[in-house]
Amino acid sequence: MCGRFVVAGASSDLVALFDVDLPADNLPAPSWNIAPTDPVSIVLDSIPKAADDDIPVRRLEAARWGLVPGWAKDPKVGVTAFNARIETLGEKAHFKNAIRKRRAIVPATGYYEWHTVGDTKTPHFIHLPGGELFTFAGLYEWWRNPAAADDAPDKWLLSTTIITRAATGDLASIHDRMPLFLQPELIDEWLDPHTEEPRDVLEAAFAGGEELAERAEFYTVGRAVGNVRNNSPELIEPAAEDPSAQ
């Protein structure tokens, strides 16, 4: 599961890092407590409709976290679709079209996970050493608001979800699920809209994710992260005391 994460860097850093051709104007600011339904930055490749060729354009967009499929009658269906289990991607109506045609990456400085023992939940911050970014494999969808005028700013909603898998290595001691980490060498093929059967990429990401999980570091943080209204760099500082006692 991935229910909260952190993007501490500026959007301009993501443009350079992922060779983005077209950054959106409404990109979200850095955040230390991103929760479902919040706007997040995603990277996707798309072929412009008016283009004379089929060469994809790499875009950095702001998307609402929680996938809303095009067939949905109400965007509220995305509230619980912030994660997509890799085991059932091709079966769930929510995700089976997006996995074939609309794949994205979700960059993250790190993410939070809660370890549960009895009735006590202890938050941990999980990150890679040296400030290296995680690249979560994700999906995206566009939803058309039938009640909005054609020129209304809310006519189209872009939304996203993060793919998850069974946790491995030391991360499995915190939670039984973790995001599907995408290795840099797989990004281009994952995003390519011509890749309509991404099974090989998924299998490679699944295998390579174990190495990234082994390199991941984690520590306990304060319980303040449990409140979505809290948002500051202090949230990722190691807890000064047992969070369960706060």
Long-range contacts (C-beta under 8 A, 24 or more apart in sequence): 1-83, 1-113, 1-164, 1-175, 1-177, 1-178, 2-82, 2-83, 2-111, 2-113, 2-136, 2-162, 2-164, 2-177, 2-178, 2-179, 3-35, 3-36, 3-82, 3-83, 3-112, 4-33, 4-34, 4-35, 4-111, 4-112, 4-225, 5-34, 5-106, 5-108, 5-109, 5-110, 5-111, 5-112, 5-136, 6-31, 6-32, 6-33, 6-34, 6-108, 6-109, 6-110, 6-111, 6-112, 6-125, 6-235, 6-236, 7-31, 7-34, 7-40, 7-41, 7-107, 7-108, 7-109, 8-32, 8-109, 8-233, 8-236, 9-109, 9-133, 11-41, 11-60, 14-41, 14-43, 14-60, 14-107, 15-60, 17-107, 17-133, 18-43, 18-58, 18-60, 18-105, 18-107, 18-187, 19-58, 20-58, 20-59, 20-60, 21-57, 21-58, 21-59, 22-57, 22-58, 22-59, 22-60, 23-59, 23-60, 24-59, 24-60, 24-61, 24-62, 26-62, 27-60, 27-61, 27-62, 28-62, 31-231, 32-231, 32-232, 32-233, 32-235, 32-236, 33-225, 33-228, 33-230, 33-231, 33-235, 34-65, 35-65, 35-228, 36-65, 36-66, 36-79, 36-82, 37-64, 37-65, 37-66, 37-78, 37-79, 38-64, 38-65, 39-63, 39-64, 39-65, 40-64, 40-65, 40-106, 40-160, 41-106, 41-107, 42-104, 42-105, 42-106, 42-138, 42-140, 42-160, 43-104, 43-105, 43-107, 43-191, 44-102, 44-103, 44-104, 44-105, 44-140, 44-191, 45-191, 45-192, 45-193, 46-193, 47-193, 54-194, 56-191, 56-192, 56-193, 56-194, 58-191, 61-140, 61-158, 62-158, 63-104, 63-140, 63-158, 63-159, 63-160, 64-157, 64-158, 64-159, 64-160, 65-159, 65-160, 65-161, 65-162, 66-159, 66-160, 66-161, 67-94, 67-95, 67-98, 67-139, 67-140, 67-141, 67-159, 67-160, 67-161, 68-141, 68-143, 68-157, 68-159, 69-93, 69-94, 69-97, 69-98, 69-141, 69-143, 70-97, 70-141, 70-142, 70-143, 70-144, 72-143, 75-143, 75-145, 75-157, 75-159, 78-159, 81-161, 82-161, 82-162, 83-161, 83-162, 83-163, 83-164, 83-177, 84-139, 84-161, 84-162, 84-163, 84-164, 85-163, 85-164, 85-165, 85-177, 86-163, 86-164, 86-165, 86-180, 86-202, 86-206, 87-165, 89-163, 89-202, 95-139, 95-161, 98-139, 98-140, 98-141, 98-161, 99-139, 99-198, 100-196, 100-197, 100-198, 101-193, 101-196, 102-139, 102-140, 102-141, 103-137, 103-138, 103-139, 103-140, 103-190, 103-191, 103-195, 103-198, 104-138, 104-139, 104-140, 104-160, 104-191, 105-135, 105-136, 105-137, 105-138, 105-182, 105-187, 105-190, 105-191, 106-135, 106-136, 106-138, 106-160, 106-162, 107-133, 107-134, 107-135, 107-136, 108-133, 108-134, 108-135, 108-136, 108-179, 109-133, 109-134, 110-134, 110-236, 111-179, 112-221, 112-225, 113-171, 113-174, 113-175, 113-178, 113-218, 114-174, 114-175, 115-173, 115-174, 115-175, 120-244, 121-244, 122-220, 122-242, 122-243, 122-244, 123-220, 123-221, 123-222, 123-223, 123-225, 123-226, 123-243, 124-174, 124-218, 124-219, 124-220, 124-221, 125-218, 125-219, 125-221, 125-225, 125-235, 125-236, 126-171, 126-174, 126-178, 126-216, 126-217, 126-218, 127-216, 127-217, 127-218, 127-236, 128-212, 128-215, 128-216, 128-217, 129-215, 129-217, 134-179, 134-181, 134-212, 135-181, 135-182, 135-183, 135-184, 135-187, 136-162, 136-163, 136-179, 136-180, 136-181, 136-182, 137-162, 137-163, 137-179, 137-180, 137-181, 137-182, 137-190, 137-202, 137-205, 138-162, 138-163, 139-163, 165-206, 165-209, 167-213, 168-209, 168-210, 168-213, 169-210, 169-213, 169-214, 169-216, 170-213, 170-214, 170-216, 170-218, 171-213, 171-216, 171-218, 174-218, 178-209, 178-213, 180-205, 180-206, 180-209, 181-205, 181-208, 181-209, 181-212, 181-213, 183-208, 183-209, 183-212, 222-246
